[in-house]
Amino acid sequence: MIIPNNDLERVIEQLHQTSHMLVYEFAGAGVQALAWLHAVAGSSATILEANDRYAQKSFIDVIGHKPDKFVSLEASEALAKQALKRAQYLKRDGTAALGVSCTASIATNRPKRGEHQCFISVADELAVTSYALTFDKGIRTREEEETKVSTLVLKVISEVCNLIPPQLDLTVKDVLEKHHNSGDALTSLEHQDVQWLRFNNRGEVNTGQKLSDQLLLSGSFNPVHDGHLQLVQLVAKRREKDVCFELPLVNAAKATIDFEEAVQRARQFVGKGDIILSLSPLFYEKAILFPNSRFIVGADTAVRLVQKRFYNDSETEMLASFAAVRSAGCSFIVAGRLIDDEFVTLDEITLPEAIKDLFEVLPEEVFRVDLSSTEIRENKKNR
């Protein structure tokens, strides 16, 4: 089997090295994606099962109903959700399940009245990510359209797995659209029926139970980097306890994160650690949600924590906020950060006397990693 280009081969090699395992359901096109996945050594680490649902009855048997259209976003999402359930049953312990689907109608040996198009969906426990591609009809052979469909399958899988996706070269008349559909737990968070959900390093979601006595590293993680991961490993070793990441979707100092973006950031942590998505931007609110916990923050965050501008310019309001943190049995562990080209630790931050005991320093000789998500994003833009 010849893979069309090195870009696709790179993606497949990287995919086989992740902790994701998938079930692939396809109908009408997308078979080359399966062949390419198997053509690169290591596919047993990725593929659990694959099925060609070409007969309508076979398709209906899987999703449990007849869709209005077999080639549609609704049908693709339904197929991916069933593939996810199957993957959850088949996957090895310690791996993350994905359900992948493709439903398509492409060029054949007779003229078609309808569009040449495909819908690709990838489901995990957080959400279903889908792409719809409508081809500029009549300019490609069936083989050429099949190649584009299969490349799109790998593009969607790679995006969900936080890999750099393969190039999908389209014409200006081809139409590509992305869609997001939240899973049940994420929908509950969107509706504020729950205040947090936990997405673990195996791609599993839980929420509802009370969480206390946690070690939490709060951040925007756009993207997560080695500094975050090394900090978590250090604190976990010192405290002999696992650390969980926390992504607040509302932030007192930054823009609100929409749920589609939150899903993409959370997916970075599969194989790296658990992450909590919360609706609590303020630490006294986090303290109420996660009592008796230790919040790991950078020195830049610690500086903001004691700035009165975040408390309506009121020191009384600021101290009341920290009193709530204390009352919940919570406190802070502060790691040094570069601020304006100067490495700052807790020792260089002026704290009100009444709250100094709530802060613990991680000395520079214990932890220093001069990385920032902002710098990483800027470097990517400039490439």
N, C-alpha and C positions, 0 to 999 in steps of 0.2 A: 504494500500500500504506500503510494507516494503522497505525502502531505504537501499541499500546494505551495507553502512558503515557510520560511524560518520563523516568522512571527507566530504562526499557528503552532508550530512545533514547540516554541518557547513557552507559550501559554499552557499547552498540554503537559509539558514536563513540570512546570511549576504547580499545576493543578494536582498532579499525582503526588506532590510532596506536601499538600495541605492535609488537614485532618477531616476534610469533607468526604462523605460517601453518598452516592446518588442512585436513584432509580430514574430511568429515562423512558417516557412514554411518547411515542410520536405517531403521526398519521399524515400521509400525503407527501411528506418530504422530511429532510433532516437525518436521513440514514447515514450520510457521509460523516456527520459529527461523531456518530458511534464508531464508525470504522477508523477515523483518525484517532479517537481516544484509545482504541485498542492497538493502533499501530505504534504507539510510543510505549516503551517498556514501563511497567508499573501500574497498568490500568486496573489491576485487582485491588489497588489501594483506593480507587475512586468509584468504579462501577460495581453496583450490587446486582442490577437487573436492568434489562431493556426490552421493550415490547413494541412491535409495530401494530398499531390499532387501525389497520386499513379498512376492515369491514365495519360498517356502522354499528352492528350489534355488539362487536367487540368493544368499540368505543363506549357505547351505552352501558355495557356491563360494568365497566370500570367506574364511570362517574355516577351511575345510578339513575340517570334520567336522559331523555332525548333533548339535546340543546336545540334552541331555535335555529342556530347555524353551527355546523360542525367546525367550520373554519371561522372562528370568532374569538374575541378576548374572553368572553364568558366560558366557552368550551375549553380554551387553553388553561385558564386559571383552575377550573374544576379538575382537569386532568392532572395538573401539577400538584394540587392538594392531595389527590389520591395517591400520587407517586410518593409524596412526602410520607404519608401514613405507612406505605409499604417500606420505604427506606428506614423509617424509625424502627420497624420490626426486624429488618434484615441487618442493619449496620452493626459493626463491631463495637464493643465497649470502648469508651473514650473518644469516639469519633462523632462528627456532627452530620445529621441527615439533611439531604436536599431532595426535593421532588422537582424534576425537570420535565417540561412538556414542549412539544412542537405540533401544531396543527396547521396544515398548509394546502394550498391549491396552486400548483405551478404549471408551467408549459408542459404539454403532452403531445401525443401524435394526432390530435384533432384540435380544431379551434375551440376556445372556451369563450362563452359569453361574459362571464363574470371577471372580476379582478384576479390577477396573479398576486397572491399575498400569503403571508404567514404570520402566526402569532406564537411567540416563544415566552414561556413563563418558567420562573424558578421560585419555588416555595421553600421557606424555612418556617420556624415557629413564630417568627416576628411578623413576616409579611410575604406577599407574593410580588415579585418584580417581573414586569412583562415588557416586551417590545412588540409592536405591530409594524410590519414592513409591507408596503404595497409597491409592487414593481412597476416601472415604466414598461407597460405591456408590449410585447412583440419585439424587443431589441435583444433578447437573450435566448439561448437554447435552454432546454430542460436541464441539461448538465450544468450550465452556467448559473441558472436560478437555484438549483440544488446546492451548489457551492456557496452561494450567498446565504441561503437559509442555514446551512450547517455552520458557516462562519458566525452568523448571528447567534446560534445556539451557544457556541463557545464564548462569544462576547458576553452574553447575559450571565452564564455560569461564572466566568472570570470576574465580572463586576461584583457579583454576590460574594465571591470568595476573596475580594479585596486584592485582586491581581490586576496588572495593567492589561486591558483587553486587546485582542487582535484588531488590526485595521479592517474596517468594512467599507470598501470603496464603492460608493453609490453615485448615480447620476443625479442631476438637479431635479429630475422628474420622479425619481424614487422618493417615497414618503416613509420616513421612519419616525415612530412615536413611542415614547416611554410611558409606562403606567405603573402605579403603585396601589396596592390594596392591602391594608393593614389586617393582621391576624386578630383573633378574638381578644387576646390579652392586651395588645397594643391599642385596639379600639376602646377597651375599657379605660386605658390611660388617657386616650384622647378625650373621652367623655367625662373624665375626672371621677369615674366610678371607683378607681383606685388611685393612689398617689405615687406609686412606683411599681416597676416590674424588674425582675432580675433575669438577665440573659447569660447563661453560664458558658464556660469555654467549650462545651459540647453542643452548643446551639439550642439548649433547652430553656424554656421560659417558665418562671413561676412568679406568683405574686399573692398578696393577701395575708400571708402569715406575718406576725410581728417579728421584726428584725431588731436585735439588740446586740451589744457587745461586739461591734464590727470595727474593723480597720478599713477606712474608706479613703481612697484617693480621688478627690473631686477634680474635674477638669472638663475642657471642651474637646480634647483629643482629636484635633483637626489638623494633622493626623496624630494617632498615637505613635510614639517614637521610643528609641532605646533609653532615653532619660527616664520616661515614665516606667518602663519595664524594669530597669535597674533599681529605681527607687522602691518599687513594690517588692522586689526580691530582697532588698536590704532590710526593709522594715519587717517583712515577714520572717526573715531569719532572726532579727533582733528580738522580735516579740513571740517567736515560735507559733505563728498563727497566720493563716492566709489573709491576703489583702484583696479587697474588692474595689474595682473602679466604679466611679459614680459620675454619670453625665446628667447634669440638670438641664432640662430643655428650656427653662427660663433662667436668665442670668442677670444679676443686678448690674453688671458692668459690660455685658456684651449682648448682641442681638439674639432674639429668641430663635431656637432651632426648630424647624418644622419636622414633622414626624417622618417624612421620607428621608430627609437628611440624617435624622437620629438613627434610623435603621441602618443606613450605610456606615455610620460611625460605629454603631454597636457591633456590626458584623466584622469589624477589624479584630475583635477580641477572641474570636473562635480560635482555640488552640493556645491562647495567651493568658486568659483569665476571665473571671466573671465580671460583668458590668451591670450596674443598676441604672435604669432610666427613671428620673424623678421629675416631679413638677415643683420642686422646692428650691428656689434660688438662694434663700438666706439660710445661714448656718443654724440659727436658732430654730428654724422650721425643720431642718435636717435632724437636729438634736431630738426634736419631739418624735419624728418618724423612726429614728434609729438611736434610742437611748443607750447610755453607757458605752458610746462608741468614741473612737479616736479618728479625727479628721486630719488626713495628711495633706498639707498645702505647701506651695512654693512661697518663697519670701515675698514675691510680688503680690500674691493674694493676701498674705499676712499684712502687708502695708495697707492694702485697701480695706481690710477688716477693721482697722482702727482710724479710718478717715471719716470724719463726721458728716461729710457730704452724702454718704450713703444712709444716713440716719436723720434726714431732714435738718442737717447742721445742728443736731442736738446731742451733746455729750450724755445727757440723762437718758435719751433714747438708746444710744449706743451701749451704755452700761447695762441698761435693762435687757438688751438683746443678749449680752454675754451672761447676765444673771440667769436667763432662760437656758442657755447652754450648760451652765454650771448645774442648774437644778435638774437637768436631764442626765447628769453624770458624764457629760462629754468634755472633750478637750482637744487640743491641736498639737500636731507634730509638724515642725516647720523645716523644710529643706531649703538650702541656699539656691539663689537664682541670679543670673546676670541681669542687672537692671541698669540701663544706660551705660553699658560697657564696664560696669563695676560689679564684682561678685558680692552679693549681699546675703548675710545670714541673719538669723533672729537677733543676734547680739547687736546688730547695727540698727535695729528697729526700735523706736521709742514706743513703749507700751504704757498705758495707764497702770499705776501701781496696783489697782484693785483687781486687775485681770492677768497679771504677769504669770501667776501660777497655772493658768490654763494653757500655757504655751511651753512646748518642749523643743529644744533645738537639736537638729542634726548637724553636727559640726562639719566644716568644709573638709577636714581630713578623713571624715567618714563617708561623705557623699558629695561629689561634684561632677555634674555632667552638663556641659555648656551647649545644650540643644534647645531649640524652641520650635513649636509647631508653626509659628508665624514665619520663621526663617526657612523652614522646609517648604512651606507653600510658596514663598517668594522665589526660592531656587527652582521649583518646578515650573513656575511661570516664565522664568528666564531661559529655560532650556530650549 
